Amino acid sequence: MKEITSYNRAVQYLNKIFKHINTEFFNDSLEMPTITVQSTAEAYGHVTVGKVWKNELGNLSHELNISADYLDRPVENVVATLIHEGCHLYAMANGIKDTSNRGIYHNRRFKELAEERGLKISKSEKYGWTITEPTERIIKFCEEYGLGDIQIARRKQLSFVDTGNSQGKGTDSSQPTSKKKNSYQRWSCPCCHTIIRSTKTVNIICGDCGEHFIRDEKKGGH
């Protein structure tokens, strides 16, 4: 797969990933949102409650934003955020109350929707069931579709002006700036350099080369 190193390619790539997510996790039941990449304070992403985008045909769509500051996280984490936001879209489309406090607090119904789709959900004291991590199911999804990491992100600024709430539902972590160690391990074949990820230590032999996969100490581990 060609490396994603430009803004335009990153947005196109996110649209492609979301279409796969819609098929695999939502049975193509979601209306396609308008995916944007902008900086969001204290969030990896959000969806708007209202349909705030309109195209030349007059069709309206929700906005699904992925934070530009954290665009270069491991792809399984970006996918987890997209699924998280997809759960909000599913809830809105089906009249399910998955949040309260203006879309900030995530309740147990949201937790159920997310866990049904392969996410690991933990509770934040302030934001409810919102802390989102990928599971082995998400990692396998990334491998099956050949998804790689995005190699571009907005440089974090030392200070900025908060322009206010975007009237969206919050995403998978209340404080993404407090970096969390990756919950996966990355392995590579020393011969053909094929890369796999796992949530636990594994002993795998490459079917093409017959070599044992070696753990990548730089990107793998806890």
PyMOL commands that set and color helices and strands:
alter all, ss='L'
color gray80, all
select helices_A, chain A and resi 7-26+68-70+75-93+108-115+136-144
alter helices_A, ss='H'
color red, helices_A
select strands_A, chain A and resi 34-38+45-48+53-54+60-61+63-67+99-100+105-106+119-124+128-134+168-169+185-188+195-198+214-215
alter strands_A, ss='S'
color yellow, strands_A
deselect
rebuild
show_as cartoon
